[in-house]
Amino acid sequence: MAHKPRKRFGQNFLQDPTYQQRIASSISLKEGAKCLEIGPGKGAITAHLLKRFEHLDVIEMDRDLVELLQRKFPGPALQIHQ
């Protein structure tokens, strides 16, 4: 699904896979800690975080992106809050 960034949400989407991985791998949490991603957008970093954590909460305001995330990451590992 093509999604045009919306100015009102200040959307900018990280495209470079190298930086996506670097950002996700720089997160250091203690065992059992919860992880919250604010503004996951199209899920570029979300995909990397789901490989590391068994559960991830995300907050996304854009309805269209909520639907995209639900299709891209089905199952109980990702909890989307709108």
C-alpha positions as CSV (number, residue, x, y, z in Angstrom):
1,M,0.0,0.0,0.0
2,A,1.4,3.4,-1.0
3,H,1.0,5.9,1.8
4,K,1.7,9.6,1.1
5,P,3.2,11.2,4.2
6,R,0.8,13.6,5.9
7,K,2.1,17.0,7.0
8,R,-0.4,17.3,9.8
9,F,1.1,14.3,11.5
10,G,4.7,15.4,10.7
11,Q,5.3,12.1,8.9
12,N,8.7,11.3,7.5
13,F,9.5,7.6,6.8
14,L,12.9,6.1,7.4
15,Q,13.9,4.3,4.1
16,D,17.5,3.2,4.6
17,P,17.6,-0.4,6.0
18,T,21.1,0.2,7.5
19,Y,19.8,3.0,9.7
20,Q,16.6,1.0,10.6
21,Q,18.8,-1.8,11.9
22,R,21.2,0.5,13.7
23,I,18.4,2.3,15.5
24,A,16.6,-1.0,16.5
25,S,19.9,-2.6,17.7
26,S,20.9,0.4,19.7
27,I,17.9,-0.2,22.1
28,S,19.0,-1.8,25.3
29,L,16.4,-3.0,27.7
30,K,16.6,-5.1,30.9
31,E,15.2,-8.6,30.9
32,G,11.4,-8.5,31.0
33,A,11.1,-4.7,30.3
34,K,8.3,-3.5,28.0
35,C,9.1,-1.8,24.7
36,L,6.9,1.0,23.3
37,E,7.4,2.5,19.9
38,I,5.7,5.9,19.3
39,G,4.8,6.6,15.7
40,P,5.8,3.4,14.0
41,G,4.7,4.6,10.6
42,K,5.0,1.8,8.0
43,G,6.8,-0.4,10.5
44,A,10.4,-0.2,9.3
45,I,11.9,-0.2,12.8
46,T,8.9,-2.2,14.2
47,A,10.0,-5.2,12.1
48,H,13.4,-5.2,13.6
49,L,12.0,-4.8,17.2
50,L,9.7,-7.7,16.8
51,K,12.6,-9.9,16.0
52,R,14.1,-9.0,19.4
53,F,11.1,-8.7,21.7
54,E,8.3,-11.2,22.1
55,H,5.8,-8.3,22.6
56,L,5.8,-4.7,21.3
57,D,3.3,-1.9,22.0
58,V,3.1,0.9,19.4
59,I,1.1,4.1,19.3
60,E,0.0,5.3,15.8
61,M,-2.4,8.2,15.1
62,D,-2.9,7.7,11.4
63,R,-5.8,5.3,10.8
64,D,-4.4,4.2,7.4
65,L,-1.1,3.2,8.9
66,V,-2.9,1.3,11.7
67,E,-4.5,-0.8,9.0
68,L,-1.2,-1.3,7.2
69,L,0.5,-2.4,10.5
70,Q,-2.3,-4.8,11.3
71,R,-1.9,-6.5,7.9
72,K,1.9,-6.4,8.0
73,F,2.3,-7.8,11.5
74,P,-0.7,-10.1,12.2
75,G,-0.8,-11.9,15.6
76,P,-0.5,-11.1,19.2
77,A,3.1,-9.9,19.3
78,L,2.2,-6.4,18.2
79,Q,-0.3,-4.3,20.2
80,I,-1.4,-1.2,18.3
81,H,-2.8,1.7,20.2
82,Q,-4.5,4.4,18.2
